[in-house]
Amino acid sequence: FAAQQDKLRSRFPGIGIFADVTFGAIDGADLVLLAVKPQQMEEAAGALAPFVNAVPVVMSIAGGTRISDLSRWLGGYARIVRAMPNTPALIGAGVSGAFAPIDVTAASRKLASRVLESAGTVVWVNREDMLDAVTGVSGSGPAYVFYFLEAMEQAARELGFSAADA
């Protein structure tokens, strides 16, 4: 965990990374990014709730966690961007789908875009439920391509090609 934090700090100077939520952790933040597993989101949001009102925007990249639920767990906070990056984001070549309700200002949307663009391309959708389609197309879609390529490689081996040539 510490090694990953160090990597992030060196790649993105000026960011703060905190394991525990305190007012000092988010004081002056322009954006708080919630990047926890969906099953941990309610607990993380509950810890953030007492401090979040001064933050211009909260962004979540937890799959399947709807803005309405996150807002409830944050005590009614409504300036939430929900984003769904795909696996190639790990190497800066991803595609992230993003949605923001009307409560999110243009400036906060732009900031969220800048954060997401550090991992690749951003596609803003008009409805939150379209993020499910983003997951299917850009998240699961590449898995089918890899499966297909593996099948082609296996077929080449069965036809007598070496593993390297296949």
C-alpha positions in Angstrom: 0.0 0.0 0.0 2.8 2.5 0.9 4.7 1.7 -2.3 1.6 2.4 -4.4 1.1 5.7 -2.5 4.6 6.7 -3.2 4.2 6.0 -6.9 1.1 8.1 -7.0 2.7 11.0 -5.2 5.7 11.0 -7.5 3.5 10.8 -10.7 1.0 13.4 -9.5 2.8 16.1 -7.4 0.5 18.0 -5.1 -2.1 15.2 -4.5 -3.0 14.1 -1.1 -3.5 10.4 -0.3 -5.1 9.5 3.0 -6.1 6.2 4.6 -8.3 8.0 7.2 -10.7 10.8 6.8 -10.3 13.9 8.8 -11.1 17.5 8.2 -7.4 18.2 7.7 -7.2 15.5 5.0 -9.7 17.3 2.8 -9.4 20.9 3.9 -8.9 23.0 0.8 -9.4 20.1 -1.6 -10.9 21.0 -5.0 -11.9 17.3 -5.5 -12.1 14.2 -3.4 -11.7 10.9 -5.2 -13.3 7.9 -3.7 -11.4 4.9 -5.0 -12.5 2.0 -2.8 -14.2 -1.3 -3.5 -18.0 -1.0 -3.9 -18.5 -3.1 -0.7 -16.4 -0.6 1.2 -18.1 2.5 -0.2 -20.8 3.0 2.4 -18.2 2.9 5.2 -15.8 5.3 3.4 -18.6 7.7 2.5 -19.9 7.7 6.1 -16.5 8.6 7.4 -16.3 11.5 4.8 -19.8 12.8 5.5 -19.1 15.0 8.4 -16.4 16.9 6.4 -17.6 16.9 2.8 -19.8 20.0 2.5 -16.8 22.3 1.9 -15.5 20.2 -1.0 -16.6 21.4 -4.4 -17.0 17.9 -5.9 -16.6 14.3 -4.9 -15.8 11.7 -7.6 -16.4 8.0 -7.3 -14.8 5.2 -9.4 -16.5 2.4 -7.5 -18.4 0.1 -9.9 -22.1 -0.2 -9.4 -22.4 2.5 -6.7 -25.1 4.8 -7.8 -25.0 8.5 -7.1 -28.3 8.4 -5.1 -26.7 5.9 -2.7 -23.5 7.8 -2.4 -25.4 11.0 -1.8 -27.4 9.3 1.0 -24.2 7.9 2.6 -22.6 11.4 2.4 -25.5 12.9 4.3 -27.3 14.4 1.3 -24.2 15.8 -0.5 -25.1 16.1 -4.2 -22.1 17.4 -6.1 -20.9 13.9 -7.2 -19.3 12.7 -10.4 -19.5 9.0 -11.0 -16.8 7.6 -13.3 -16.0 4.1 -14.7 -12.5 3.7 -15.9 -11.4 0.5 -17.7 -8.3 -1.6 -17.1 -6.0 0.1 -19.6 -6.3 3.2 -17.4 -3.6 1.5 -15.3 -1.1 2.4 -18.1 -2.7 5.7 -19.2 -4.4 4.2 -22.2 -7.9 3.8 -20.8 -11.4 5.0 -21.5 -13.4 6.4 -18.6 -17.2 7.0 -18.8 -18.3 9.8 -16.6 -21.6 11.2 -15.4 -22.4 14.3 -13.4 -25.9 15.5 -12.2 -26.9 19.1 -12.6 -25.6 20.0 -9.1 -22.0 19.6 -10.4 -20.7 22.9 -11.8 -18.9 23.2 -15.2 -15.7 24.0 -13.3 -16.0 20.8 -11.3 -16.8 18.7 -14.4 -13.6 20.1 -16.0 -11.5 19.3 -13.0 -13.0 15.7 -12.9 -12.1 15.4 -16.6 -8.5 16.5 -16.0 -8.2 13.8 -13.3 -9.7 11.1 -15.5 -7.6 12.2 -18.5 -4.5 11.3 -16.6 -5.6 7.7 -17.3 -6.8 8.1 -20.9 -9.8 9.4 -22.7 -13.0 10.6 -21.0 -16.5 10.1 -22.4 -19.3 12.0 -20.7 -22.7 10.4 -20.8 -26.1 12.1 -20.4 -27.6 9.6 -18.0 -26.1 7.7 -15.1 -27.5 4.3 -16.3 -25.3 4.7 -19.5 -22.3 3.9 -17.3 -23.5 0.3 -17.3 -23.2 0.3 -21.1 -19.7 1.9 -20.8 -18.7 -1.0 -18.5 -20.0 -3.5 -21.0 -18.4 -1.9 -24.0 -15.1 -0.6 -22.8 -14.7 -2.9 -19.7 -16.0 -6.3 -20.8 -15.5 -5.8 -24.5 -11.7 -6.0 -24.5 -12.0 -9.2 -22.5 -13.8 -10.8 -25.5 -11.1 -9.6 -27.9 -8.4 -11.1 -25.7 -10.4 -14.4 -25.5 -10.7 -14.4 -29.3 -7.0 -13.8 -29.7 -6.1 -16.6 -27.2 -8.4 -18.9 -29.3 -6.5 -17.9 -32.5 -3.2 -18.5 -30.8 -4.4 -22.0 -29.7 -5.6 -22.8 -33.2 -2.2 -21.8 -34.6 -0.5 -24.1 -32.2 -2.8 -27.0 -33.1 -1.9 -26.4 -36.7 1.7 -26.8 -35.9 3.0 -23.3 -35.3 5.5 -22.8 -32.4 4.2 -20.9 -29.4 6.3 -17.8 -30.3 5.0 -17.8 -33.9 1.4 -18.5 -32.9 
